[in-house]
Amino acid sequence: MTALHWFKSSYSGNDGPDCVEVALDWFKSSYSSNEGPDCVEVAIAAAPAAVHVRDSKARDGDQLAFAGSAWAEFLGFAARR
C-alpha cells in the first residue's frame, strides 16, 4: 500500500472553517522498472481532473500535474511512437 500525500485544497481559506485537505494515492507506472533509473509514480485526482507525476526515488521532490485532457493526449502520442 502506498502512502497518501495530503495537501490543502486550493478552495480552502487560510483561516476559518473552510479548510479542506485532499490526498493523492500514488502508484508506480507500469512502464517503470523495479530497480533502475526509470521510476515514475502517478496519482489521479478526480476534481479537478488531473494526473500528478513524480520520481519514485525522490518522493518529496518536485511533481508535475497535467490536466486530464493533456494527459490523455500525451498517452495517445506515446502510443503512436
The first five atom37 places (N, CA, C, CB, O) and aatype in JSON, in Angstrom:
{
  "aatype": [12, 16, 0, 10, 8, 17, 13, 11, 15, 15, 18, 15, 7, 2, 3, 7, 14, 3, 4, 19, 6, 19, 0, 10, 3, 17, 13, 11, 15, 15, 18, 15, 15, 2, 6, 7, 14, 3, 4, 19, 6, 19, 0, 9, 0, 0, 0, 14, 0, 0, 19, 8, 19, 1, 3, 15, 11, 0, 1, 3, 7, 3, 5, 10, 0, 13, 0, 7, 15, 0, 17, 0, 6, 13, 10, 7, 13, 0, 0, 1, 1],
  "atom_mask": [
    [1, 1, 1, 1, 1],
    [1, 1, 1, 1, 1],
    [1, 1, 1, 1, 1],
    [1, 1, 1, 1, 1],
    [1, 1, 1, 1, 1],
    [1, 1, 1, 1, 1],
    [1, 1, 1, 1, 1],
    [1, 1, 1, 1, 1],
    [1, 1, 1, 1, 1],
    [1, 1, 1, 1, 1],
    [1, 1, 1, 1, 1],
    [1, 1, 1, 1, 1],
    [1, 1, 1, 0, 1],
    [1, 1, 1, 1, 1],
    [1, 1, 1, 1, 1],
    [1, 1, 1, 0, 1],
    [1, 1, 1, 1, 1],
    [1, 1, 1, 1, 1],
    [1, 1, 1, 1, 1],
    [1, 1, 1, 1, 1],
    [1, 1, 1, 1, 1],
    [1, 1, 1, 1, 1],
    [1, 1, 1, 1, 1],
    [1, 1, 1, 1, 1],
    [1, 1, 1, 1, 1],
    [1, 1, 1, 1, 1],
    [1, 1, 1, 1, 1],
    [1, 1, 1, 1, 1],
    [1, 1, 1, 1, 1],
    [1, 1, 1, 1, 1],
    [1, 1, 1, 1, 1],
    [1, 1, 1, 1, 1],
    [1, 1, 1, 1, 1],
    [1, 1, 1, 1, 1],
    [1, 1, 1, 1, 1],
    [1, 1, 1, 0, 1],
    [1, 1, 1, 1, 1],
    [1, 1, 1, 1, 1],
    [1, 1, 1, 1, 1],
    [1, 1, 1, 1, 1],
    [1, 1, 1, 1, 1],
    [1, 1, 1, 1, 1],
    [1, 1, 1, 1, 1],
    [1, 1, 1, 1, 1],
    [1, 1, 1, 1, 1],
    [1, 1, 1, 1, 1],
    [1, 1, 1, 1, 1],
    [1, 1, 1, 1, 1],
    [1, 1, 1, 1, 1],
    [1, 1, 1, 1, 1],
    [1, 1, 1, 1, 1],
    [1, 1, 1, 1, 1],
    [1, 1, 1, 1, 1],
    [1, 1, 1, 1, 1],
    [1, 1, 1, 1, 1],
    [1, 1, 1, 1, 1],
    [1, 1, 1, 1, 1],
    [1, 1, 1, 1, 1],
    [1, 1, 1, 1, 1],
    [1, 1, 1, 1, 1],
    [1, 1, 1, 0, 1],
    [1, 1, 1, 1, 1],
    [1, 1, 1, 1, 1],
    [1, 1, 1, 1, 1],
    [1, 1, 1, 1, 1],
    [1, 1, 1, 1, 1],
    [1, 1, 1, 1, 1],
    [1, 1, 1, 0, 1],
    [1, 1, 1, 1, 1],
    [1, 1, 1, 1, 1],
    [1, 1, 1, 1, 1],
    [1, 1, 1, 1, 1],
    [1, 1, 1, 1, 1],
    [1, 1, 1, 1, 1],
    [1, 1, 1, 1, 1],
    [1, 1, 1, 0, 1],
    [1, 1, 1, 1, 1],
    [1, 1, 1, 1, 1],
    [1, 1, 1, 1, 1],
    [1, 1, 1, 1, 1],
    [1, 1, 1, 1, 1]
  ],
  "atom_positions": [
    [[0.84, -1.18, 0.0], [0.0, 0.0, 0.0], [0.89, 1.25, 0.0], [-0.96, 0.0, 1.23], [1.88, 1.31, 0.73]],
    [[0.54, 2.22, -0.8], [1.32, 3.45, -0.86], [0.78, 4.45, 0.14], [1.29, 4.04, -2.28], [-0.4, 4.42, 0.52]],
    [[1.64, 5.34, 0.57], [1.23, 6.39, 1.5], [0.48, 7.49, 0.75], [2.46, 6.98, 2.23], [0.8, 7.8, -0.4]],
    [[-0.5, 8.05, 1.38], [-1.23, 9.15, 0.78], [-0.45, 10.44, 0.99], [-2.65, 9.27, 1.38], [0.17, 10.65, 2.03]],
    [[-0.49, 11.29, -0.01], [0.16, 12.6, 0.07], [-0.93, 13.64, 0.25], [1.03, 12.9, -1.22], [-1.72, 13.88, -0.66]],
    [[-1.0, 14.26, 1.43], [-2.04, 15.23, 1.74], [-1.59, 16.64, 1.39], [-2.41, 15.15, 3.23], [-0.43, 17.0, 1.58]],
    [[-2.52, 17.43, 0.87], [-2.24, 18.84, 0.6], [-3.52, 19.64, 0.73], [-1.62, 19.02, -0.79], [-4.62, 19.1, 0.61]],
    [[-3.37, 20.92, 0.98], [-4.51, 21.8, 1.18], [-5.18, 22.11, -0.15], [-4.07, 23.1, 1.87], [-4.52, 22.42, -1.14]],
    [[-6.47, 22.01, -0.18], [-7.23, 22.32, -1.38], [-7.08, 23.79, -1.75], [-8.71, 21.97, -1.19], [-7.0, 24.65, -0.88]],
    [[-7.03, 24.07, -3.05], [-6.93, 25.47, -3.5], [-8.21, 26.24, -3.2], [-6.63, 25.53, -5.01], [-8.23, 27.47, -3.29]],
    [[-9.27, 25.55, -2.84], [-10.53, 26.2, -2.5], [-10.62, 26.54, -1.0], [-11.7, 25.31, -2.9], [-11.6, 27.14, -0.56]],
    [[-9.61, 26.16, -0.23], [-9.62, 26.41, 1.2], [-9.1, 27.8, 1.51], [-8.79, 25.37, 1.93], [-8.22, 28.33, 0.83]],
    [[-9.68, 28.39, 2.55], [-9.16, 29.66, 3.05], [-7.98, 29.39, 3.96], [0.0, 0.0, 0.0], [-7.74, 28.25, 4.36]],
    [[-7.24, 30.44, 4.28], [-6.09, 30.27, 5.17], [-6.51, 30.1, 6.62], [-5.16, 31.45, 5.04], [-5.84, 29.41, 7.39]],
    [[-7.61, 30.72, 6.99], [-8.12, 30.62, 8.36], [-9.61, 30.32, 8.29], [-7.84, 31.93, 9.16], [-10.25, 30.52, 7.26]],
    [[-10.13, 29.87, 9.37], [-11.58, 29.71, 9.45], [-12.06, 28.32, 9.11], [0.0, 0.0, 0.0], [-11.27, 27.37, 9.01]],
    [[-13.36, 28.21, 8.92], [-13.98, 26.89, 8.78], [-13.8, 26.25, 7.4], [-15.43, 26.99, 9.07], [-14.08, 25.06, 7.25]],
    [[-13.34, 26.99, 6.4], [-13.27, 26.45, 5.05], [-11.89, 25.92, 4.71], [-13.65, 27.51, 4.05], [-11.27, 26.33, 3.73]],
    [[-11.4, 24.99, 5.53], [-10.08, 24.38, 5.29], [-10.27, 22.91, 4.96], [-9.15, 24.56, 6.53], [-10.76, 22.14, 5.78]],
    [[-9.88, 22.54, 3.76], [-10.05, 21.17, 3.29], [-8.71, 20.66, 2.8], [-11.12, 21.09, 2.16], [-7.97, 21.37, 2.11]],
    [[-8.39, 19.42, 3.16], [-7.21, 18.77, 2.63], [-7.65, 17.59, 1.79], [-6.25, 18.33, 3.76], [-8.63, 16.92, 2.1]],
    [[-6.92, 17.35, 0.73], [-7.18, 16.21, -0.14], [-5.93, 15.37, -0.24], [-7.65, 16.68, -1.55], [-4.83, 15.84, 0.06]],
    [[-6.09, 14.12, -0.64], [-4.95, 13.21, -0.7], [-4.85, 12.56, -2.07], [-5.06, 12.14, 0.38], [-5.85, 12.33, -2.76]],
    [[-3.61, 12.28, -2.46], [-3.34, 11.55, -3.68], [-2.84, 10.16, -3.32], [-2.32, 12.3, -4.57], [-2.0, 10.01, -2.43]],
    [[-3.34, 9.16, -4.0], [-2.91, 7.78, -3.82], [-1.94, 7.47, -4.95], [-4.13, 6.78, -3.79], [-2.36, 7.29, -6.1]],
    [[-0.65, 7.4, -4.65], [0.39, 7.21, -5.65], [0.56, 5.75, -6.0], [1.71, 7.8, -5.17], [0.47, 4.89, -5.12]],
    [[0.81, 5.45, -7.27], [1.15, 4.09, -7.68], [2.22, 4.15, -8.76], [-0.1, 3.34, -8.19], [2.34, 5.13, -9.49]],
    [[2.99, 3.09, -8.83], [4.1, 3.04, -9.77], [3.59, 2.79, -11.18], [5.11, 1.95, -9.37], [2.73, 1.94, -11.4]],
    [[4.12, 3.53, -12.12], [3.77, 3.37, -13.52], [4.15, 1.97, -14.0], [4.46, 4.44, -14.38], [5.18, 1.43, -13.59]],
    [[3.34, 1.39, -14.85], [3.64, 0.07, -15.39], [4.87, 0.1, -16.29], [2.44, -0.47, -16.17], [5.43, -0.95, -16.62]],
    [[5.31, 1.29, -16.69], [6.5, 1.43, -17.52], [7.77, 1.57, -16.69], [6.35, 2.62, -18.43], [8.86, 1.65, -17.25]],
    [[7.65, 1.6, -15.38], [8.82, 1.76, -14.51], [9.42, 0.41, -14.19], [8.44, 2.5, -13.22], [8.72, -0.59, -14.06]],
    [[10.74, 0.39, -14.07], [11.42, -0.83, -13.64], [11.42, -0.87, -12.11], [12.88, -0.89, -14.2], [11.19, 0.14, -11.45]],
    [[11.67, -2.05, -11.57], [11.67, -2.18, -10.11], [12.89, -1.52, -9.48], [11.62, -3.63, -9.72], [12.79, -0.93, -8.4]],
    [[14.03, -1.62, -10.13], [15.25, -1.02, -9.61], [15.99, -0.41, -10.79], [16.14, -2.07, -8.85], [16.54, -1.15, -11.61]],
    [[16.02, 0.82, -10.89], [16.72, 1.41, -12.01], [16.39, 2.87, -12.15], [0.0, 0.0, 0.0], [15.7, 3.45, -11.31]],
    [[16.89, 3.44, -13.19], [16.73, 4.88, -13.32], [15.33, 5.31, -13.75], [17.73, 5.4, -14.3], [14.99, 6.49, -13.63]],
    [[14.52, 4.39, -14.23], [13.21, 4.76, -14.78], [12.1, 4.45, -13.8], [12.97, 4.04, -16.1], [11.34, 3.5, -14.0]],
    [[11.99, 5.24, -12.76], [10.99, 5.0, -11.72], [10.03, 6.2, -11.67], [11.67, 4.78, -10.34], [10.4, 7.29, -11.23]],
    [[8.83, 5.97, -12.12], [7.83, 7.03, -12.18], [6.6, 6.58, -11.41], [7.48, 7.39, -13.64], [6.15, 5.45, -11.56]],
    [[6.05, 7.48, -10.61], [4.8, 7.22, -9.91], [3.77, 8.24, -10.38], [4.98, 7.28, -8.37], [4.11, 9.38, -10.7]],
    [[2.52, 7.81, -10.43], [1.44, 8.7, -10.84], [0.32, 8.63, -9.81], [0.91, 8.33, -12.25], [0.18, 7.64, -9.09]],
    [[-0.46, 9.69, -9.75], [-1.65, 9.75, -8.9], [-2.72, 10.5, -9.69], [-1.34, 10.46, -7.5], [-2.42, 11.5, -10.36]],
    [[-3.94, 10.03, -9.62], [-5.02, 10.63, -10.38], [-5.97, 11.33, -9.42], [-5.78, 9.56, -11.22], [-6.49, 10.73, -8.48]],
    [[-6.19, 12.61, -9.66], [-7.12, 13.41, -8.85], [-8.42, 13.57, -9.63], [-6.5, 14.8, -8.49], [-8.4, 13.84, -10.83]],
    [[-9.53, 13.4, -8.95], [-10.83, 13.47, -9.62], [-11.28, 14.91, -9.9], [-11.86, 12.78, -8.78], [-11.8, 15.19, -10.98]],
    [[-11.08, 15.79, -8.96], [-11.59, 17.15, -9.16], [-10.58, 18.15, -8.64], [-12.95, 17.34, -8.44], [-10.27, 18.13, -7.45]],
    [[-10.07, 19.02, -9.46], [-10.27, 18.98, -10.91], [-9.48, 17.82, -11.5], [-9.83, 20.32, -11.56], [-8.46, 17.41, -10.95]],
    [[-9.97, 17.29, -12.6], [-9.35, 16.13, -13.23], [-7.89, 16.43, -13.56], [-10.12, 15.71, -14.5], [-7.6, 17.31, -14.37]],
    [[-6.99, 15.69, -12.93], [-5.56, 15.92, -13.15], [-4.79, 14.65, -12.87], [-5.04, 17.07, -12.26], [-5.23, 13.79, -12.09]],
    [[-3.64, 14.53, -13.51], [-2.72, 13.43, -13.26], [-1.43, 14.03, -12.73], [-2.48, 12.57, -14.56], [-0.85, 14.92, -13.35]],
    [[-0.99, 13.54, -11.58], [0.24, 14.02, -10.95], [1.33, 12.99, -11.19], [0.03, 14.28, -9.42], [1.08, 11.79, -11.14]],
    [[2.55, 13.46, -11.45], [3.68, 12.59, -11.76], [4.86, 12.99, -10.89], [4.05, 12.67, -13.26], [5.12, 14.18, -10.69]],
    [[5.58, 11.99, -10.36], [6.77, 12.26, -9.57], [7.78, 11.14, -9.76], [6.42, 12.43, -8.07], [7.43, 10.06, -10.24]],
    [[9.01, 11.4, -9.38], [10.07, 10.41, -9.39], [9.95, 9.59, -8.12], [11.49, 11.09, -9.51], [9.97, 10.15, -7.02]],
    [[9.82, 8.28, -8.24], [9.62, 7.45, -7.05], [10.86, 7.39, -6.15], [9.23, 6.05, -7.46], [10.76, 7.01, -4.99]],
    [[12.01, 7.77, -6.68], [13.22, 7.8, -5.85], [13.35, 9.11, -5.08], [14.45, 7.59, -6.72], [14.16, 9.22, -4.16]],
    [[12.54, 10.11, -5.45], [12.57, 11.42, -4.78], [11.13, 11.84, -4.48], [13.3, 12.51, -5.66], [10.65, 12.85, -5.0]],
    [[10.46, 11.08, -3.65], [9.03, 11.29, -3.39], [8.7, 12.65, -2.8], [8.53, 10.24, -2.47], [7.59, 13.15, -2.98]],
    [[9.64, 13.26, -2.1], [9.4, 14.58, -1.54], [9.85, 15.69, -2.48], [10.12, 14.72, -0.2], [9.77, 16.87, -2.14]],
    [[10.32, 15.31, -3.65], [10.8, 16.29, -4.62], [9.67, 16.9, -5.42], [0.0, 0.0, 0.0], [8.5, 16.82, -5.05]],
    [[10.05, 17.52, -6.51], [9.08, 18.19, -7.37], [8.11, 17.2, -8.01], [9.8, 18.97, -8.45], [8.42, 16.02, -8.19]],
    [[6.94, 17.71, -8.33], [5.9, 16.94, -9.0], [5.39, 17.74, -10.19], [4.74, 16.58, -8.03], [5.45, 18.97, -10.21]],
    [[4.9, 17.03, -11.17], [4.24, 17.66, -12.3], [2.76, 17.32, -12.23], [4.86, 17.2, -13.65], [2.39, 16.24, -11.79]],
    [[1.92, 18.24, -12.66], [0.48, 17.99, -12.72], [-0.01, 18.34, -14.11], [-0.29, 18.81, -11.62], [0.32, 19.39, -14.66]],
    [[-0.79, 17.44, -14.68], [-1.33, 17.62, -16.02], [-2.85, 17.56, -15.97], [-0.77, 16.55, -16.99], [-3.42, 16.73, -15.26]],
    [[-3.49, 18.43, -16.72], [-4.95, 18.32, -16.86], [-5.26, 16.97, -17.48], [-5.53, 19.49, -17.74], [-4.47, 16.45, -18.27]],
    [[-6.39, 16.4, -17.12], [-6.77, 15.09, -17.63], [-6.74, 15.01, -19.15], [0.0, 0.0, 0.0], [-6.29, 14.0, -19.71]],
    [[-7.19, 16.06, -19.82], [-7.21, 16.06, -21.28], [-5.79, 16.08, -21.85], [-8.0, 17.25, -21.81], [-5.52, 15.43, -22.86]],
    [[-4.88, 16.83, -21.22], [-3.49, 16.89, -21.68], [-2.81, 15.53, -21.49], [-2.72, 17.99, -20.93], [-2.03, 15.11, -22.33]],
    [[-3.11, 14.86, -20.39], [-2.52, 13.55, -20.13], [-3.01, 12.54, -21.16], [-2.87, 13.07, -18.7], [-2.23, 11.73, -21.66]],
    [[-4.29, 12.58, -21.48], [-4.85, 11.66, -22.49], [-4.19, 11.91, -23.85], [-6.39, 11.84, -22.59], [-3.89, 10.96, -24.58]],
    [[-3.97, 13.17, -24.18], [-3.3, 13.5, -25.44], [-1.86, 12.97, -25.44], [-3.32, 15.02, -25.67], [-1.39, 12.44, -26.45]],
    [[-1.16, 13.13, -24.32], [0.2, 12.61, -24.21], [0.22, 11.1, -24.38], [0.81, 13.0, -22.86], [1.07, 10.58, -25.1]],
    [[-0.69, 10.38, -23.72], [-0.71, 8.93, -23.83], [-0.98, 8.5, -25.26], [-1.77, 8.34, -22.9], [-0.38, 7.53, -25.74]],
    [[-1.88, 9.2, -25.95], [-2.15, 8.91, -27.36], [-0.92, 9.09, -28.21], [0.0, 0.0, 0.0], [-0.63, 8.27, -29.09]],
    [[-0.18, 10.18, -27.96], [1.07, 10.45, -28.67], [2.09, 9.35, -28.39], [1.63, 11.82, -28.27], [2.72, 8.84, -29.32]],
    [[2.26, 8.99, -27.13], [3.23, 7.98, -26.76], [2.88, 6.62, -27.38], [3.32, 7.87, -25.24], [3.78, 5.88, -27.79]],
    [[1.61, 6.29, -27.43], [1.18, 5.0, -28.0], [1.5, 4.92, -29.5], [-0.32, 4.8, -27.77], [1.75, 3.84, -30.02]],
    [[1.48, 6.05, -30.17], [1.77, 6.06, -31.61], [3.25, 5.96, -31.89], [1.22, 7.32, -32.24], [3.63, 5.72, -33.04]],
    [[4.11, 6.13, -30.9], [5.56, 6.08, -31.08], [6.06, 4.71, -30.93], [6.26, 6.97, -30.12], [7.26, 4.48, -31.06]]
  ]
}
